[in-house]
Every structure is written in C-alpha cells, then in structure tokens.
Amino acid sequence: MAKFTKEQLEKLQAKIRLGKCPNCGGSQRRVLDAAFHLISVDGANGLTSSPKGTEYVPLAVVVCDDCSETSFFHLFDMGVLEK
C-alpha cells in the first residue's frame, strides 16, 4: 500500500464521483488515501507483474462510512498511475 501524491489525489478527485452510496443511499463516502493491490493467484492475463513475480491490479478504494460498501477503481485505466 502506497500513499497517493497530491497530484494523484487531484486526478482521482477529478475522475471519481462519490455521490450517494449504491447500497444504502448514504452520502458519507470517501476515497482511502492509498493505492491497494488486488493480487491474482493464477496469473491472469493483463495484469502487472511485480519484481517478486506476483501479478496485481492497482486500485483506488472508496468506502461508505454508513454501511461499509466498498468500490474499486483501476488506477492504470484512470491514468492516475502509469504501467
């Protein structure tokens, strides 16, 4: 997990529309201040390989503080991180 830079946070804020939670309708949603990696256990195609040989997808995570609903956004596809 790596914290976002100021520039990366600005890109995220420009691209992610928090709006109401799709689960509970609440308005207490937030972007966590770090990139997370979803790891592939079977080496699926289209993922990025780490120096240790593990394949992963870098994600921004949005959490609803009312019901804990969690959403993921692909940081490469959003242009926040480069491959």
Secondary structure, 3 states (H helix, E strand, C coil): CEECCHHHHHHHHHHCCCCCCCCCCCCCEEECCEEEEEEECCCCCCCEECCCCCEEEEEEEEEECCCCCEEEEECCCCCCCCC
